[in-house]
């Protein structure tokens, strides 16, 4: 399986689990964010509720380098979505980890 396919499968799996939960989320996959002049990044998955949001960054291979990249991407996304109730998650085939930034 290619890394891109594994990455897309992770996104689909997390989205499926969120949809099966008892809470109703508005889910967006591969959401590009930024201003009108330039794109700042792409969110793999964002799940929104009225009072909070969950942002997920997926990596198809779990490594220290990928974790550091994910934390950087999630930190940039948090600056763009400054809601105090934004929770960030790193997802790899080995599991899901909350990221504090």
MINUMAR-321327 format. One record per atom (N, C-alpha, C, CB): residue number from 1; residue in one letter; atom name; z, y, x. Coordinates in nm, 4 decimals, m for minus. Glycine has a CB too. Example, Ala and Ser with C-alpha at 12.3 -4.5 7.8 and 13.67 -1.06 7.14 Angstrom:
! residues 2
+------+------+------+----------+----------+----------+
: resi : resn : name :        Z :        Y :        X :
+------+------+------+----------+----------+----------+
:    1 :    A :    N :   0.7800 :  m0.5690 :   1.3190 :
:    1 :    A :   CA :   0.7800 :  m0.4500 :   1.2300 :
:    1 :    A :    C :   0.7800 :  m0.3300 :   1.3200 :
:    1 :    A :   CB :   0.9046 :  m0.4473 :   1.1308 :
:    2 :    S :    N :   0.7080 :  m0.2250 :   1.2850 :
:    2 :    S :   CA :   0.7140 :  m0.1060 :   1.3670 :
:    2 :    S :    C :   0.7870 :   0.0030 :   1.2900 :
:    2 :    S :   CB :   0.5725 :  m0.0598 :   1.4084 :
+------+------+------+----------+----------+----------+
END
This chain:
! residues 101
+------+------+------+----------+----------+----------+
: resi : resn : name :        Z :        Y :        X :
+------+------+------+----------+----------+----------+
:    1 :    X :    N :   0.0000 :  m0.1174 :   0.0845 :
:    1 :    X :   CA :   0.0000 :   0.0000 :   0.0000 :
:    1 :    X :    C :   0.0000 :   0.1239 :   0.0892 :
:    1 :    X :   CB :   0.1220 :  m0.0003 :  m0.0962 :
:    2 :    X :    N :  m0.0845 :   0.2194 :   0.0575 :
:    2 :    X :   CA :  m0.0906 :   0.3428 :   0.1363 :
:    2 :    X :    C :   0.0333 :   0.4278 :   0.1108 :
:    2 :    X :   CB :  m0.2183 :   0.4229 :   0.1026 :
:    3 :    X :    N :   0.0621 :   0.5179 :   0.2046 :
:    3 :    X :   CA :   0.1767 :   0.6070 :   0.1878 :
:    3 :    X :    C :   0.1621 :   0.6942 :   0.0640 :
:    3 :    X :   CB :   0.1939 :   0.6945 :   0.3110 :
:    4 :    X :    N :   0.0393 :   0.7404 :   0.0363 :
:    4 :    X :   CA :   0.0178 :   0.8250 :  m0.0816 :
:    4 :    X :    C :   0.0460 :   0.7474 :  m0.2099 :
:    4 :    X :   CB :  m0.1261 :   0.8795 :  m0.0834 :
:    5 :    X :    N :   0.0011 :   0.6232 :  m0.2144 :
:    5 :    X :   CA :   0.0248 :   0.5388 :  m0.3327 :
:    5 :    X :    C :   0.1743 :   0.5119 :  m0.3486 :
:    5 :    X :   CB :  m0.0532 :   0.4046 :  m0.3215 :
:    6 :    X :    N :   0.2432 :   0.4820 :  m0.2383 :
:    6 :    X :   CA :   0.3876 :   0.4594 :  m0.2432 :
:    6 :    X :    C :   0.4603 :   0.5862 :  m0.2888 :
:    6 :    X :   CB :   0.4401 :   0.4143 :  m0.1051 :
:    7 :    X :    N :   0.4144 :   0.7008 :  m0.2409 :
:    7 :    X :   CA :   0.4718 :   0.8300 :  m0.2791 :
:    7 :    X :    C :   0.4546 :   0.8532 :  m0.4295 :
:    7 :    X :   CB :   0.4056 :   0.9450 :  m0.1989 :
:    8 :    X :    N :   0.3343 :   0.8316 :  m0.4792 :
:    8 :    X :   CA :   0.3073 :   0.8496 :  m0.6221 :
:    8 :    X :    C :   0.3880 :   0.7514 :  m0.7069 :
:    8 :    X :   CB :   0.1576 :   0.8325 :  m0.6503 :
:    9 :    X :    N :   0.4050 :   0.6281 :  m0.6577 :
:    9 :    X :   CA :   0.4854 :   0.5296 :  m0.7303 :
:    9 :    X :    C :   0.6313 :   0.5734 :  m0.7397 :
:    9 :    X :   CB :   0.4761 :   0.3926 :  m0.6622 :
:   10 :    X :    N :   0.6837 :   0.6334 :  m0.6324 :
:   10 :    X :   CA :   0.8211 :   0.6854 :  m0.6360 :
:   10 :    X :    C :   0.8346 :   0.7960 :  m0.7406 :
:   10 :    X :   CB :   0.8624 :   0.7387 :  m0.4970 :
:   11 :    X :    N :   0.7394 :   0.8864 :  m0.7427 :
:   11 :    X :   CA :   0.7420 :   0.9948 :  m0.8418 :
:   11 :    X :    C :   0.7416 :   0.9366 :  m0.9827 :
:   11 :    X :   CB :   0.6212 :   1.0902 :  m0.8225 :
:   12 :    X :    N :   0.6521 :   0.8427 :  m1.0076 :
:   12 :    X :   CA :   0.6417 :   0.7822 :  m1.1407 :
:   12 :    X :    C :   0.7692 :   0.7073 :  m1.1790 :
:   12 :    X :   CB :   0.5222 :   0.6871 :  m1.1461 :
:   13 :    X :    N :   0.8300 :   0.6377 :  m1.0836 :
:   13 :    X :   CA :   0.9521 :   0.5612 :  m1.1110 :
:   13 :    X :    C :   1.0687 :   0.6532 :  m1.1470 :
:   13 :    X :   CB :   0.9890 :   0.4750 :  m0.9895 :
:   14 :    X :    N :   1.0864 :   0.7616 :  m1.0730 :
:   14 :    X :   CA :   1.1953 :   0.8552 :  m1.1037 :
:   14 :    X :    C :   1.1689 :   0.9221 :  m1.2394 :
:   14 :    X :   CB :   1.2093 :   0.9631 :  m0.9909 :
:   15 :    X :    N :   1.0459 :   0.9614 :  m1.2655 :
:   15 :    X :   CA :   1.0122 :   1.0226 :  m1.3947 :
:   15 :    X :    C :   1.0395 :   0.9250 :  m1.5093 :
:   15 :    X :   CB :   0.8639 :   1.0670 :  m1.3966 :
:   16 :    X :    N :   1.0040 :   0.7984 :  m1.4896 :
:   16 :    X :   CA :   1.0265 :   0.6968 :  m1.5934 :
:   16 :    X :    C :   1.1763 :   0.6807 :  m1.6203 :
:   16 :    X :   CB :   0.9645 :   0.5607 :  m1.5511 :
:   17 :    X :    N :   1.2557 :   0.6780 :  m1.5151 :
:   17 :    X :   CA :   1.4004 :   0.6640 :  m1.5335 :
:   17 :    X :    C :   1.4609 :   0.7842 :  m1.6044 :
:   17 :    X :   CB :   1.4687 :   0.6444 :  m1.3993 :
:   18 :    X :    N :   1.4125 :   0.9031 :  m1.5715 :
:   18 :    X :   CA :   1.4622 :   1.0231 :  m1.6395 :
:   18 :    X :    C :   1.4248 :   1.0216 :  m1.7875 :
:   18 :    X :   CB :   1.4066 :   1.1498 :  m1.5723 :
:   19 :    X :    N :   1.3041 :   0.9758 :  m1.8189 :
:   19 :    X :   CA :   1.2613 :   0.9690 :  m1.9590 :
:   19 :    X :    C :   1.3422 :   0.8669 :  m2.0381 :
:   19 :    X :   CB :   1.1130 :   0.9347 :  m1.9672 :
:   20 :    X :    N :   1.3866 :   0.7606 :  m1.9711 :
:   20 :    X :   CA :   1.4663 :   0.6574 :  m2.0387 :
:   20 :    X :    C :   1.6121 :   0.6976 :  m2.0574 :
:   20 :    X :   CB :   1.4598 :   0.5282 :  m1.9606 :
:   21 :    X :    N :   1.6552 :   0.8024 :  m1.9869 :
:   21 :    X :   CA :   1.7954 :   0.8438 :  m1.9983 :
:   21 :    X :    C :   1.8212 :   0.9009 :  m2.1376 :
:   21 :    X :   CB :   1.8312 :   0.9485 :  m1.8892 :
:   22 :    X :    N :   1.9480 :   0.9128 :  m2.1703 :
:   22 :    X :   CA :   1.9836 :   0.9650 :  m2.3025 :
:   22 :    X :    C :   1.9642 :   1.1154 :  m2.3127 :
:   22 :    X :   CB :   2.1271 :   0.9303 :  m2.3351 :
:   23 :    X :    N :   1.9462 :   1.1822 :  m2.1994 :
:   23 :    X :   CA :   1.9248 :   1.3267 :  m2.1990 :
:   23 :    X :    C :   1.7753 :   1.3566 :  m2.2054 :
:   23 :    X :   CB :   1.9880 :   1.3914 :  m2.0733 :
:   24 :    X :    N :   1.7409 :   1.4614 :  m2.2758 :
:   24 :    X :   CA :   1.6002 :   1.4999 :  m2.2843 :
:   24 :    X :    C :   1.5688 :   1.6018 :  m2.1763 :
:   24 :    X :   CB :   1.5665 :   1.5566 :  m2.4240 :
:   25 :    X :    N :   1.4759 :   1.5668 :  m2.0904 :
:   25 :    X :   CA :   1.4321 :   1.6561 :  m1.9838 :
:   25 :    X :    C :   1.2885 :   1.6990 :  m2.0082 :
:   25 :    X :   CB :   1.4456 :   1.5882 :  m1.8464 :
:   26 :    X :    N :   1.2566 :   1.8203 :  m1.9660 :
:   26 :    X :   CA :   1.1184 :   1.8622 :  m1.9532 :
:   26 :    X :    C :   1.0801 :   1.8280 :  m1.8101 :
:   26 :    X :   CB :   1.0980 :   2.0169 :  m1.9865 :
:   27 :    X :    N :   0.9843 :   1.7373 :  m1.7942 :
:   27 :    X :   CA :   0.9506 :   1.6859 :  m1.6617 :
:   27 :    X :    C :   0.8132 :   1.7349 :  m1.6201 :
:   27 :    X :   CB :   0.9553 :   1.5324 :  m1.6598 :
:   28 :    X :    N :   0.8059 :   1.7860 :  m1.4968 :
:   28 :    X :   CA :   0.6786 :   1.8268 :  m1.4381 :
:   28 :    X :    C :   0.6648 :   1.7588 :  m1.3036 :
:   28 :    X :   CB :   0.6688 :   1.9819 :  m1.4238 :
:   29 :    X :    N :   0.5462 :   1.7039 :  m1.2780 :
:   29 :    X :   CA :   0.5183 :   1.6364 :  m1.1514 :
:   29 :    X :    C :   0.4198 :   1.7194 :  m1.0707 :
:   29 :    X :   CB :   0.4628 :   1.4937 :  m1.1753 :
:   30 :    X :    N :   0.4372 :   1.7167 :  m0.9387 :
:   30 :    X :   CA :   0.3473 :   1.7836 :  m0.8451 :
:   30 :    X :    C :   0.3190 :   1.9279 :  m0.8870 :
:   30 :    X :   CB :   0.2165 :   1.7062 :  m0.8339 :
:   31 :    X :    N :   0.4262 :   2.0013 :  m0.9056 :
:   31 :    X :   CA :   0.4199 :   2.1401 :  m0.9510 :
:   31 :    X :    C :   0.4080 :   2.2327 :  m0.8303 :
:   31 :    X :   CB :   0.5449 :   2.1765 :  m1.0359 :
:   32 :    X :    N :   0.2999 :   2.3080 :  m0.8240 :
:   32 :    X :   CA :   0.2810 :   2.4061 :  m0.7167 :
:   32 :    X :    C :   0.3487 :   2.5358 :  m0.7601 :
:   32 :    X :   CB :   0.1277 :   2.4294 :  m0.6852 :
:   33 :    X :    N :   0.4298 :   2.5914 :  m0.6718 :
:   33 :    X :   CA :   0.4989 :   2.7159 :  m0.7049 :
:   33 :    X :    C :   0.4695 :   2.8211 :  m0.5987 :
:   33 :    X :   CB :   0.6514 :   2.6927 :  m0.7173 :
:   34 :    X :    N :   0.4889 :   2.9447 :  m0.6366 :
:   34 :    X :   CA :   0.4645 :   3.0554 :  m0.5452 :
:   34 :    X :    C :   0.4393 :   3.1823 :  m0.6242 :
:   34 :    X :   CB :   0.3458 :   3.0251 :  m0.4524 :
:   35 :    X :    N :   0.3824 :   3.2793 :  m0.5574 :
:   35 :    X :   CA :   0.3490 :   3.4032 :  m0.6265 :
:   35 :    X :    C :   0.1970 :   3.4121 :  m0.6394 :
:   35 :    X :   CB :   0.4065 :   3.5274 :  m0.5507 :
:   36 :    X :    N :   0.1497 :   3.5209 :  m0.6954 :
:   36 :    X :   CA :   0.0058 :   3.5314 :  m0.7215 :
:   36 :    X :    C :  m0.0775 :   3.5396 :  m0.5942 :
:   36 :    X :   CB :  m0.0220 :   3.6523 :  m0.8071 :
:   37 :    X :    N :  m0.0136 :   3.5779 :  m0.4825 :
:   37 :    X :   CA :  m0.0870 :   3.5920 :  m0.3573 :
:   37 :    X :    C :  m0.1005 :   3.4618 :  m0.2788 :
:   37 :    X :   CB :  m0.0200 :   3.6941 :  m0.2718 :
:   38 :    X :    N :   0.0016 :   3.3750 :  m0.2888 :
:   38 :    X :   CA :  m0.0062 :   3.2500 :  m0.2127 :
:   38 :    X :    C :   0.0900 :   3.1451 :  m0.2680 :
:   38 :    X :   CB :   0.0242 :   3.2759 :  m0.0648 :
:   39 :    X :    N :   0.0549 :   3.0217 :  m0.2427 :
:   39 :    X :   CA :   0.1412 :   2.9100 :  m0.2809 :
:   39 :    X :    C :   0.2509 :   2.8950 :  m0.1759 :
:   39 :    X :   CB :   0.0593 :   2.7774 :  m0.2955 :
:   40 :    X :    N :   0.3736 :   2.8702 :  m0.2221 :
:   40 :    X :   CA :   0.4857 :   2.8517 :  m0.1305 :
:   40 :    X :    C :   0.5176 :   2.7048 :  m0.1074 :
:   40 :    X :   CB :   0.6080 :   2.9226 :  m0.1836 :
:   41 :    X :    N :   0.4805 :   2.6203 :  m0.2011 :
:   41 :    X :   CA :   0.5100 :   2.4785 :  m0.1863 :
:   41 :    X :    C :   0.4746 :   2.4010 :  m0.3106 :
:   41 :    X :   CB :   0.6554 :   2.4583 :  m0.1533 :
:   42 :    X :    N :   0.5018 :   2.2720 :  m0.3033 :
:   42 :    X :   CA :   0.4778 :   2.1831 :  m0.4164 :
:   42 :    X :    C :   0.6039 :   2.1009 :  m0.4401 :
:   42 :    X :   CB :   0.3542 :   2.0906 :  m0.3910 :
:   43 :    X :    N :   0.6485 :   2.0993 :  m0.5639 :
:   43 :    X :   CA :   0.7619 :   2.0157 :  m0.6015 :
:   43 :    X :    C :   0.7069 :   1.8808 :  m0.6461 :
:   43 :    X :   CB :   0.8482 :   2.0826 :  m0.7147 :
:   44 :    X :    N :   0.7614 :   1.7739 :  m0.5909 :
:   44 :    X :   CA :   0.7166 :   1.6416 :  m0.6340 :
:   44 :    X :    C :   0.7531 :   1.6183 :  m0.7803 :
:   44 :    X :   CB :   0.7785 :   1.5317 :  m0.5451 :
:   45 :    X :    N :   0.8763 :   1.6567 :  m0.8163 :
:   45 :    X :   CA :   0.9193 :   1.6370 :  m0.9546 :
:   45 :    X :    C :   1.0309 :   1.7349 :  m0.9854 :
:   45 :    X :   CB :   0.9657 :   1.4907 :  m0.9791 :
:   46 :    X :    N :   1.0229 :   1.7989 :  m1.1008 :
:   46 :    X :   CA :   1.1311 :   1.8846 :  m1.1478 :
:   46 :    X :    C :   1.1617 :   1.8426 :  m1.2913 :
:   46 :    X :   CB :   1.0929 :   2.0380 :  m1.1387 :
:   47 :    X :    N :   1.2887 :   1.8250 :  m1.3189 :
:   47 :    X :   CA :   1.3359 :   1.7884 :  m1.4524 :
:   47 :    X :    C :   1.4257 :   1.9010 :  m1.5010 :
:   47 :    X :   CB :   1.4121 :   1.6501 :  m1.4519 :
:   48 :    X :    N :   1.3890 :   1.9611 :  m1.6126 :
:   48 :    X :   CA :   1.4624 :   2.0783 :  m1.6615 :
:   48 :    X :    C :   1.5350 :   2.0464 :  m1.7912 :
:   48 :    X :   CB :   1.3673 :   2.1970 :  m1.6824 :
:   49 :    X :    N :   1.6545 :   2.1038 :  m1.8009 :
:   49 :    X :   CA :   1.7334 :   2.1058 :  m1.9232 :
:   49 :    X :    C :   1.7683 :   2.2526 :  m1.9465 :
:   49 :    X :   CB :   1.8637 :   2.0135 :  m1.9129 :
:   50 :    X :    N :   1.8163 :   2.2872 :  m2.0640 :
:   50 :    X :   CA :   1.8461 :   2.4291 :  m2.0886 :
:   50 :    X :    C :   1.9466 :   2.4903 :  m1.9907 :
:   50 :    X :   CB :   1.8984 :   2.4452 :  m2.2281 :
:   51 :    X :    N :   2.0436 :   2.4129 :  m1.9430 :
:   51 :    X :   CA :   2.1480 :   2.4720 :  m1.8599 :
:   51 :    X :    C :   2.1442 :   2.4295 :  m1.7130 :
:   51 :    X :   CB :   2.2805 :   2.4372 :  m1.9166 :
:   52 :    X :    N :   2.0472 :   2.3478 :  m1.6714 :
:   52 :    X :   CA :   2.0347 :   2.3118 :  m1.5305 :
:   52 :    X :    C :   1.8978 :   2.2495 :  m1.5044 :
:   52 :    X :   CB :   2.1472 :   2.2145 :  m1.4888 :
:   53 :    X :    N :   1.8681 :   2.2329 :  m1.3773 :
:   53 :    X :   CA :   1.7425 :   2.1675 :  m1.3396 :
:   53 :    X :    C :   1.7651 :   2.0780 :  m1.2187 :
:   53 :    X :   CB :   1.6325 :   2.2723 :  m1.3094 :
:   54 :    X :    N :   1.6854 :   1.9728 :  m1.2110 :
:   54 :    X :   CA :   1.6912 :   1.8772 :  m1.1016 :
:   54 :    X :    C :   1.5582 :   1.8831 :  m1.0287 :
:   54 :    X :   CB :   1.7220 :   1.7325 :  m1.1527 :
:   55 :    X :    N :   1.5624 :   1.8990 :  m0.8964 :
:   55 :    X :   CA :   1.4401 :   1.9031 :  m0.8166 :
:   55 :    X :    C :   1.4431 :   1.7846 :  m0.7204 :
:   55 :    X :   CB :   1.4265 :   2.0396 :  m0.7390 :
:   56 :    X :    N :   1.3340 :   1.7083 :  m0.7189 :
:   56 :    X :   CA :   1.3254 :   1.5880 :  m0.6370 :
:   56 :    X :    C :   1.2136 :   1.6013 :  m0.5339 :
:   56 :    X :   CB :   1.3023 :   1.4644 :  m0.7253 :
:   57 :    X :    N :   1.2437 :   1.5625 :  m0.4114 :
:   57 :    X :   CA :   1.1426 :   1.5535 :  m0.3056 :
:   57 :    X :    C :   1.1355 :   1.4074 :  m0.2639 :
:   57 :    X :   CB :   1.1769 :   1.6476 :  m0.1824 :
:   58 :    X :    N :   1.0169 :   1.3482 :  m0.2752 :
:   58 :    X :   CA :   0.9975 :   1.2069 :  m0.2460 :
:   58 :    X :    C :   0.9346 :   1.1892 :  m0.1077 :
:   58 :    X :   CB :   0.9096 :   1.1412 :  m0.3539 :
:   59 :    X :    N :   0.9810 :   1.0874 :  m0.0386 :
:   59 :    X :   CA :   0.9204 :   1.0459 :   0.0881 :
:   59 :    X :    C :   0.9010 :   0.8950 :   0.0806 :
:   59 :    X :   CB :   1.0097 :   1.0869 :   0.2127 :
:   60 :    X :    N :   0.7797 :   0.8501 :   0.1113 :
:   60 :    X :   CA :   0.7485 :   0.7073 :   0.0984 :
:   60 :    X :    C :   0.8086 :   0.6239 :   0.2103 :
:   60 :    X :   CB :   0.5990 :   0.6871 :   0.0957 :
:   61 :    X :    N :   0.8488 :   0.6892 :   0.3196 :
:   61 :    X :   CA :   0.9136 :   0.6207 :   0.4315 :
:   61 :    X :    C :   1.0433 :   0.6952 :   0.4613 :
:   61 :    X :   CB :   0.8198 :   0.6149 :   0.5589 :
:   62 :    X :    N :   1.1531 :   0.6211 :   0.4678 :
:   62 :    X :   CA :   1.2829 :   0.6824 :   0.4956 :
:   62 :    X :    C :   1.3015 :   0.6936 :   0.6467 :
:   62 :    X :   CB :   1.3987 :   0.5999 :   0.4315 :
:   63 :    X :    N :   1.3096 :   0.8165 :   0.6956 :
:   63 :    X :   CA :   1.3340 :   0.8404 :   0.8378 :
:   63 :    X :    C :   1.4085 :   0.9723 :   0.8521 :
:   63 :    X :   CB :   1.2002 :   0.8423 :   0.9192 :
:   64 :    X :    N :   1.4683 :   0.9933 :   0.9666 :
:   64 :    X :   CA :   1.5404 :   1.1182 :   0.9912 :
:   64 :    X :    C :   1.4454 :   1.2374 :   0.9831 :
:   64 :    X :   CB :   1.6096 :   1.1145 :   1.1288 :
:   65 :    X :    N :   1.3265 :   1.2220 :   1.0381 :
:   65 :    X :   CA :   1.2271 :   1.3285 :   1.0346 :
:   65 :    X :    C :   1.1875 :   1.3617 :   0.8904 :
:   65 :    X :   CB :   1.1032 :   1.2884 :   1.1158 :
:   66 :    X :    N :   1.1617 :   1.2598 :   0.8094 :
:   66 :    X :   CA :   1.1252 :   1.2837 :   0.6696 :
:   66 :    X :    C :   1.2396 :   1.3472 :   0.5928 :
:   66 :    X :   CB :   1.0835 :   1.1534 :   0.6023 :
:   67 :    X :    N :   1.3626 :   1.3053 :   0.6217 :
:   67 :    X :   CA :   1.4782 :   1.3648 :   0.5556 :
:   67 :    X :    C :   1.4875 :   1.5134 :   0.5889 :
:   67 :    X :   CB :   1.6077 :   1.2921 :   0.5969 :
:   68 :    X :    N :   1.4708 :   1.5474 :   0.7151 :
:   68 :    X :   CA :   1.4770 :   1.6888 :   0.7571 :
:   68 :    X :    C :   1.3665 :   1.7705 :   0.6900 :
:   68 :    X :   CB :   1.4651 :   1.7003 :   0.9112 :
:   69 :    X :    N :   1.2463 :   1.7136 :   0.6828 :
:   69 :    X :   CA :   1.1363 :   1.7828 :   0.6144 :
:   69 :    X :    C :   1.1695 :   1.8047 :   0.4673 :
:   69 :    X :   CB :   1.0052 :   1.7027 :   0.6276 :
:   70 :    X :    N :   1.2251 :   1.7028 :   0.4040 :
:   70 :    X :   CA :   1.2596 :   1.7132 :   0.2620 :
:   70 :    X :    C :   1.3654 :   1.8198 :   0.2389 :
:   70 :    X :   CB :   1.3089 :   1.5786 :   0.2089 :
:   71 :    X :    N :   1.4668 :   1.8249 :   0.3247 :
:   71 :    X :   CA :   1.5719 :   1.9267 :   0.3108 :
:   71 :    X :    C :   1.5116 :   2.0661 :   0.3247 :
:   71 :    X :   CB :   1.6839 :   1.9055 :   0.4166 :
:   72 :    X :    N :   1.4215 :   2.0832 :   0.4188 :
:   72 :    X :   CA :   1.3542 :   2.2129 :   0.4365 :
:   72 :    X :    C :   1.2741 :   2.2491 :   0.3107 :
:   72 :    X :   CB :   1.2603 :   2.2094 :   0.5609 :
:   73 :    X :    N :   1.2001 :   2.1536 :   0.2571 :
:   73 :    X :   CA :   1.1202 :   2.1791 :   0.1365 :
:   73 :    X :    C :   1.2105 :   2.2110 :   0.0176 :
:   73 :    X :   CB :   1.0306 :   2.0574 :   0.1040 :
:   74 :    X :    N :   1.3195 :   2.1373 :   0.0031 :
:   74 :    X :   CA :   1.4112 :   2.1601 :  m0.1088 :
:   74 :    X :    C :   1.4826 :   2.2946 :  m0.0961 :
:   74 :    X :   CB :   1.5141 :   2.0469 :  m0.1170 :
:   75 :    X :    N :   1.5170 :   2.3334 :   0.0252 :
:   75 :    X :   CA :   1.5822 :   2.4627 :   0.0473 :
:   75 :    X :    C :   1.4882 :   2.5766 :   0.0096 :
:   75 :    X :   CB :   1.6271 :   2.4767 :   0.1944 :
:   76 :    X :    N :   1.3609 :   2.5642 :   0.0470 :
:   76 :    X :   CA :   1.2614 :   2.6655 :   0.0108 :
:   76 :    X :    C :   1.2452 :   2.6716 :  m0.1413 :
:   76 :    X :   CB :   1.1252 :   2.6348 :   0.0784 :
:   77 :    X :    N :   1.2435 :   2.5565 :  m0.2057 :
:   77 :    X :   CA :   1.2297 :   2.5532 :  m0.3518 :
:   77 :    X :    C :   1.3503 :   2.6166 :  m0.4192 :
:   77 :    X :   CB :   1.2120 :   2.4090 :  m0.4010 :
:   78 :    X :    N :   1.4681 :   2.5916 :  m0.3664 :
:   78 :    X :   CA :   1.5896 :   2.6494 :  m0.4260 :
:   78 :    X :    C :   1.5867 :   2.8017 :  m0.4186 :
:   78 :    X :   CB :   1.7157 :   2.5955 :  m0.3552 :
:   79 :    X :    N :   1.5319 :   2.8570 :  m0.3105 :
:   79 :    X :   CA :   1.5198 :   3.0036 :  m0.3013 :
:   79 :    X :    C :   1.4247 :   3.0560 :  m0.4086 :
:   79 :    X :   CB :   1.4699 :   3.0460 :  m0.1605 :
:   80 :    X :    N :   1.3227 :   2.9788 :  m0.4408 :
:   80 :    X :   CA :   1.2266 :   3.0213 :  m0.5430 :
:   80 :    X :    C :   1.2840 :   3.0027 :  m0.6837 :
:   80 :    X :   CB :   1.0950 :   2.9426 :  m0.5288 :
:   81 :    X :    N :   1.3663 :   2.9013 :  m0.7016 :
:   81 :    X :   CA :   1.4340 :   2.8755 :  m0.8296 :
:   81 :    X :    C :   1.5828 :   2.9037 :  m0.8100 :
:   81 :    X :   CB :   1.4102 :   2.7268 :  m0.8794 :
:   82 :    X :    N :   1.6249 :   3.0315 :  m0.8166 :
:   82 :    X :   CA :   1.7607 :   3.0688 :  m0.7765 :
:   82 :    X :    C :   1.8703 :   3.0362 :  m0.8784 :
:   82 :    X :   CB :   1.7642 :   3.2140 :  m0.7483 :
:   83 :    X :    N :   1.8403 :   2.9576 :  m0.9789 :
:   83 :    X :   CA :   1.9393 :   2.9186 :  m1.0780 :
:   83 :    X :    C :   2.0572 :   2.8515 :  m1.0073 :
:   83 :    X :   CB :   1.8770 :   2.8238 :  m1.1843 :
:   84 :    X :    N :   2.1794 :   2.8939 :  m1.0401 :
:   84 :    X :   CA :   2.2985 :   2.8352 :  m0.9786 :
:   84 :    X :    C :   2.3140 :   2.6877 :  m1.0140 :
:   84 :    X :   CB :   2.4228 :   2.9118 :  m1.0216 :
:   85 :    X :    N :   2.2536 :   2.6456 :  m1.1195 :
:   85 :    X :   CA :   2.2657 :   2.5070 :  m1.1643 :
:   85 :    X :    C :   2.1391 :   2.4285 :  m1.1292 :
:   85 :    X :   CB :   2.2922 :   2.5014 :  m1.3165 :
:   86 :    X :    N :   2.0955 :   2.4405 :  m1.0054 :
:   86 :    X :   CA :   1.9817 :   2.3649 :  m0.9551 :
:   86 :    X :    C :   2.0348 :   2.2594 :  m0.8597 :
:   86 :    X :   CB :   1.8773 :   2.4579 :  m0.8847 :
:   87 :    X :    N :   2.0011 :   2.1351 :  m0.8861 :
:   87 :    X :   CA :   2.0460 :   2.0242 :  m0.8029 :
:   87 :    X :    C :   1.9261 :   1.9630 :  m0.7323 :
:   87 :    X :   CB :   2.1204 :   1.9176 :  m0.8874 :
:   88 :    X :    N :   1.9427 :   1.9370 :  m0.6029 :
:   88 :    X :   CA :   1.8324 :   1.8915 :  m0.5183 :
:   88 :    X :    C :   1.8547 :   1.7464 :  m0.4769 :
:   88 :    X :   CB :   1.8183 :   1.9818 :  m0.3932 :
:   89 :    X :    N :   1.7451 :   1.6675 :  m0.4787 :
:   89 :    X :   CA :   1.7559 :   1.5260 :  m0.4460 :
:   89 :    X :    C :   1.6451 :   1.4826 :  m0.3503 :
:   89 :    X :   CB :   1.7513 :   1.4419 :  m0.5733 :
:   90 :    X :    N :   1.6851 :   1.4044 :  m0.2511 :
:   90 :    X :   CA :   1.5925 :   1.3387 :  m0.1586 :
:   90 :    X :    C :   1.5766 :   1.1948 :  m0.2080 :
:   90 :    X :   CB :   1.6449 :   1.3440 :  m0.0077 :
:   91 :    X :    N :   1.4515 :   1.1513 :  m0.2239 :
:   91 :    X :   CA :   1.4242 :   1.0164 :  m0.2740 :
:   91 :    X :    C :   1.3378 :   0.9422 :  m0.1727 :
:   91 :    X :   CB :   1.3542 :   1.0212 :  m0.4134 :
:   92 :    X :    N :   1.3795 :   0.8216 :  m0.1377 :
:   92 :    X :   CA :   1.3025 :   0.7336 :  m0.0519 :
:   92 :    X :    C :   1.3056 :   0.5955 :  m0.1147 :
:   92 :    X :   CB :   1.3583 :   0.7318 :   0.0943 :
:   93 :    X :    N :   1.2300 :   0.5013 :  m0.0625 :
:   93 :    X :   CA :   1.2363 :   0.3656 :  m0.1189 :
:   93 :    X :    C :   1.3767 :   0.3045 :  m0.1120 :
:   93 :    X :   CB :   1.1383 :   0.2752 :  m0.0460 :
:   94 :    X :    N :   1.4611 :   0.3556 :  m0.0233 :
:   94 :    X :   CA :   1.5960 :   0.3018 :  m0.0084 :
:   94 :    X :    C :   1.6955 :   0.3606 :  m0.1084 :
:   94 :    X :   CB :   1.6452 :   0.3267 :   0.1317 :
:   95 :    X :    N :   1.6606 :   0.4706 :  m0.1749 :
:   95 :    X :   CA :   1.7525 :   0.5271 :  m0.2734 :
:   95 :    X :    C :   1.7374 :   0.6759 :  m0.2924 :
:   95 :    X :   CB :   1.8920 :   0.4974 :  m0.2346 :
:   96 :    X :    N :   1.8312 :   0.7312 :  m0.3682 :
:   96 :    X :   CA :   1.8332 :   0.8738 :  m0.4017 :
:   96 :    X :    C :   1.9597 :   0.9342 :  m0.3442 :
:   96 :    X :   CB :   1.8256 :   0.8967 :  m0.5563 :
:   97 :    X :    N :   1.9458 :   1.0519 :  m0.2840 :
:   97 :    X :   CA :   2.0603 :   1.1195 :  m0.2226 :
:   97 :    X :    C :   2.0587 :   1.2665 :  m0.2644 :
:   97 :    X :   CB :   2.0572 :   1.1058 :  m0.0664 :
:   98 :    X :    N :   2.1728 :   1.3175 :  m0.3055 :
:   98 :    X :   CA :   2.1806 :   1.4598 :  m0.3387 :
:   98 :    X :    C :   2.1822 :   1.5390 :  m0.2085 :
:   98 :    X :   CB :   2.3074 :   1.4917 :  m0.4257 :
:   99 :    X :    N :   2.1131 :   1.6533 :  m0.2091 :
:   99 :    X :   CA :   2.1044 :   1.7408 :  m0.0918 :
:   99 :    X :    C :   2.1770 :   1.8693 :  m0.1257 :
:   99 :    X :   CB :   1.9551 :   1.7689 :  m0.0504 :
:  100 :    X :    N :   2.2671 :   1.9092 :  m0.0383 :
:  100 :    X :   CA :   2.3388 :   2.0351 :  m0.0562 :
:  100 :    X :    C :   2.2771 :   2.1371 :   0.0369 :
:  100 :    X :   CB :   2.4917 :   2.0188 :  m0.0287 :
:  101 :    X :    N :   2.2308 :   2.2485 :  m0.0198 :
:  101 :    X :   CA :   2.1734 :   2.3506 :   0.0663 :
:  101 :    X :    C :   2.2289 :   2.4867 :   0.0314 :
:  101 :    X :   CB :   2.0217 :   2.3511 :   0.0556 :
+------+------+------+----------+----------+----------+
END
